[in-house]
Amino acid sequence: MALLSPEYISSRYCQLEYNLEMVRRAKCLKRVVGVVVRPCGWKATTAAGLKLLPEDGRSVPEWRSADAAFLDVAQGLGKLVWTVRTEMAKGAANPATPSVPSPRMPPHQS
């Protein structure tokens, strides 16, 4: 999850981490979602090709309330998790059928 803000976009460290995640995404090892926490120039970055939350990439302050914006983020993440789990279940149920690789999930830790 990339928490997009002017500071994130201008941070060299964040950009290095972001680029590593984009490589993993390109190999279908990871899903990457951008959350626009503050108004910023995300449209001029590679984040423009990502699934962005809140809805339509509107930054949190642009919403009627921050609570409504973060609820939208939580619901969007929930839908993404459901999609990934569904894809993984289909792959496990029918391993002989070629499919788009799903991202790898870390082992459950207690």
N, C-alpha and C positions, 0 to 999 in steps of 0.2 A: 504494500500500500504506500503510495507516494502522497504525502501531505503537502499539496501544492500551495506555495506562498511566494512572495518576492524573495524572501531569504532562502527558501529551498532552491529556487531556480538559480540564484546567484552563488550558491555554495558549491565550491569545487568538490568537497567531500561528498555532498549529496549527489552531485552529478556523476561522480565515479561509481557510487553505489547503484544509482539509477541505471547507468549503462550496463553494469554487471547483471542486473535484474532483466534488462531488455534482451541480453544474450540468452539468459535462461528461458525467457518468454518465447524467443524465436525458435528455441529447441523444443518447445511444448513441454517444458519442465515446470512452468510456473505461470500463474495468472497474475497480472498486474492491474491494479485499479488506482486511479488518481482521485483524491479527495481535495476539492478546491476549498481550503480553509480560509483563505483571504484573497481578495482580488489580485490578480497577477497576470502576466503575459503568457499563460500556458498555451494559448492558441499558436504561438510562434515557436513552440517546442515540439519534440516528438510525442509529448503527452497528448497532443491533439488527436492521435490515433487510438487512445485508450478509452476504456469504459470510464467515464467520469461521474463522480458523485459530488454533491447532491445532483439531482436530476438536471440534465442538459448542461452540466458544468458551471452552473451558477454558484458563485462563492457563498459561503455561509452568511456573511453579512448582508447579502442581497435578498435573503429570505425574510419573510414577515417576522419570524422569530428564529433564534438559533436552535431552539428545541425542535421546531419543525424541520429545519435543515438536517440536524443530526438524526432525527427519526428517519428521514429519507435515506440518509447514508446507511443506517442500520438495516433498513428494509432492502436496499440495493445489495448490500453485502450478504444478507440472508438469501436473496434470490441467486446470487453467484454461488454460494456454498451449495444450495440445493441443486443447481445445474451441474456443478462438478461432481457431487455425489451420485447424481443420476447417471452421468457419463461413466463414472467409475463402475457403478453397478452393472451397466449394460456391457462394459468391457469384461467384467468378471463372469457374467452369465454366459457370454458367447465369445470366448477367447480366440476361436478360430476365425472370427470375422474381423478383417482389417478395419481399424478405426483410427481416428485422430487421437494421438496419445494424450492422456489426461495428465495434469500436473501431479507430481509425486507428493504425497502427503507425509509429513514427518510422523514417526512412530508416536503412539500415545504415551505420555509420561504421567505417572501417578505422583 
